[in-house]
Amino acid sequence: MEQKTKKTAKTIQLWVFKVANWMEIIAAGFVTIAVIISFITLAIGMKDFIGELGHVDAFRNFLRIVFDVVIGIEFLKMLCKHNLGSVIEVLLFAIARQLIVEETSMLEGLIGVSAIGVLFMIRKYLYVEKIDYKEEENN
């Protein structure tokens, strides 16, 4: 009886895992569509930027759009790769976007720069690429 219960639990666990994988693939599809649409917004933003040369806000808006597209692309790569390196890259771009595009106080800037420093330290000293590479080979 106990053997049958373990087998049923394993079957349910496998089914839930497969459903989660399909949901992740569907989410990645939606993100892909959103990134493609964002490229259109990027072209419109470039036209607006050229039309408003000399305005600081036009450049800031254009940078905001560019960073949003890049973050979307990195997020899509993160969904596909499933490794720590891609997560760190998404976080780096998100923090950099906040620091560059938004007007922040000195304290917020210091916290942002410190966060980027911590992410680089994690990437250099704690991230072991071989582990992620082996996990990707097994999948």
C-alpha positions, 0 to 999 in steps of 0.5 A: 500500500505504501509503495502505491502511495509513493508511486501516486505521489511521484506521478502527481509531482511529475505532472505538476512539474510538466504543467509548470514547465508549460506555463513557463514556456507560455509566459516566455512566449508572452514576454517575447511578444511584449519585447517585439512590440517594445521594439516598435515603441523603441522606433517611435521613441527614436523618432520622438527623440530626433524631433525634440533634439536639445530636450533633456527629457526626450533623451531620458524618455528614450533611455527609459525605453531602451532599458525597458527593452534590454531588461525584457530581453535579459528577462526572456533569456533568464526564463530560457537559461535557468541559471544564476548568471542570467538572474544577476544580469537582469538585476544589474540592468534593472538597478542600472536603469533606476540609477541612470534614468530616474532622478534619485537622491544621493542615498538612493544612488549610494544604495544602488551602486552598493547593490551593483557592487554586491552583485558583482562580488556574488558573480565573481566570488560565489557564482560557480558557472560549472554548476549551472552548466552541468544542470543545463546539460542534465535538462 
